[in-house]
Amino acid sequence: MAKKTSLRDFQTYLAGRLKTAALGKGGASWLGIQAGEDSWLVDLSDSGEIVQAPQLTSVPLARPWFAGIANIRGNLHAVTDFSLFCGGQPTPQNASTRLLLVGVKHGSNAALLVSRMLGLKNPEDFTPAPADSKLPGWAAASYTDRQGKVWHKLSVRDLLVDQDFMNIGA
């Protein structure tokens, strides 16, 4: 049976790993997230803080995938339902739903609403998969894990400059 870890312990551990990655120390790591039915990998150095999904304030005349605005410790974050943005189903709000604050490192208060966190992943456990030409540039790389499951690699920097992502107006 898997060892259970509290969210606080996981966030403390992840914060330490993020700090180490930002300093360029330690091995490369990826953060696994689930958005709808898809599994995604994010460079640990590009991933930001993970928080329980708070109450969101809706924004009128926004695209359906724009979930709203979240107040995280006094800072407003623009929240994108990542599954819906990628063409999937809306992310249900439940105990597993999280916000991944991805934009802070890049000077943007952007957050992704995801179904759940899948933990830290070692790049050595993945093999490159054939590129999917249907995916946008910020998701061009795909990998297969040892169980044969396909994961998409999210380039946070490319996502944050994507014109479609930045244009929330309906």
N, C-alpha and C positions, 0 to 999 in steps of 0.2 A: 504494500500500500504506500502511496506517495506521501512524503512528509508534507504536512500543511504548514504554510508560512502566513503570518498575518500580513495584511496590506502595508502596515507601518514598517515592518521588518523588510519587506520587499522593496519599498520605496527608499529606505535607508541604504540598503544594499545597492540599489540601482543608482542612487545619488553618488555613492562612492565610486561606482564603476564609471559614471558619466564624468566625474571629476578626473579620474585617472585617464580616461580616453581623451579628455580635453587637453591634458598635459602631454599627450602623446606617449604615455607609458602603457605597458600591458599589451596583451594581444587584442586583435580586432574582435569585436563582438557585434552582433545584431540583436535588435529587439524584435520579437515576433508579435504581431497583432492580427486580429481577425476583424475583417470588415465585411459583414454579410456572410457569404459563403466562401470568400476569398481569404487566403493567408498572405500576409505581407511581411517583409523584412525591412527594417529601418536601421541604418548605421547608428550605433549607440552614441557616437559623437554628434549626430544630427538630431537625435530624439531629445525631447525636452522632458519636462515634468509630466508625471501621470497623476491625474486626479479623478476621484469619483465624479461622475457626470452630475453637475448641479442643475438647478432649475434654470432653463434657458428663456430668455426674453425674445419673442419672435420679432422679426423685422418685416414690415409690410412691403409688398411689391418686390420681394426677393425671389430668387430661383428656388425651386422645391428642395434642392439639396442643401441650401443654406439653412442650417438648423436654428440659428439665432445668435444672440450675444450672451456670454457668460461672464459673471463677475467672479474672478479668482483673486482673492485677497486684495481687493480694491483696484485690480487691473481688468479692463474689459478685453475680452478675447472674442474674435469672430470665429464661430463654430461651424464647420462643414461636416455634414453627415457623409463620411467617407464612402460608405457602401452606396448610398444614393448617387453621390458624385461620380462613382465608377460605373453606374448603370445598374446597380443591384437594388435590393429591397431596402426600405427605410430601416434604420437601426432602432430596435425596440429599446425603450428606457427600462432597464431592470438592474439588479444588483451587480451584474457583470459589466455593464456599460461603463466605459471610461472616456476621458478626454486626454488626448495626447497633445500637449502644448508644443507644437513644432516650430513656431516662428520666432521665438524669443532670441535664439542664437543669431538669427538672420535679420533682426530688427523689425519683426512683425509680430503682432499679437494674434496669430492664427492658431487654431486648435482643430484637431480631427476627432470627431465622435466615432468611436469604434465599438464593436460588439464586445470584445474582451481582449485582455493581454494574454499572450502565449509564452511569455518569458524570454530570457536571454538565449540566444542561439549562437553556436560556434560556426563560423564560416567554413571550417574544415569538414563539417557534417553535411555539406551541400555540394552538389555538382551542377555546373551550368546546364540549363535546358535551352532548347531552341528558342530563338527570339520570336515573340508573337507580334506580327506586324500590325495587328488591330489595336495594340496598346499604345498609349501616348508616350512621348519621350521621357516623361518623369517616371515611367514604369516599364522601361524597355528591357531590363534584365529579368530573367526568370531562372529559378533554381529548383532542383529536385532534392528532397531530403532522402535519407536512407530507407524510408518506408515507401518511396515513390510519389509522395505528395508534392504538388507543384506550388511554389511560393513565388510571389512577385516582389521585386526589389524596388522600394520607393526612394526616389531621389528627392529629398525634401527641398533642396535648393531649386531644382527644376520645377517642382510643383508650385513653389511660392512665386515664381515668375511667369507661370503659365497664364495666358490671357483669359482663358475660360475660368480658371480657378479664381482669378482676381475680379472678374466681372460678376458680381452677385445680383445685379439688377435683372428683374424678369423682363 
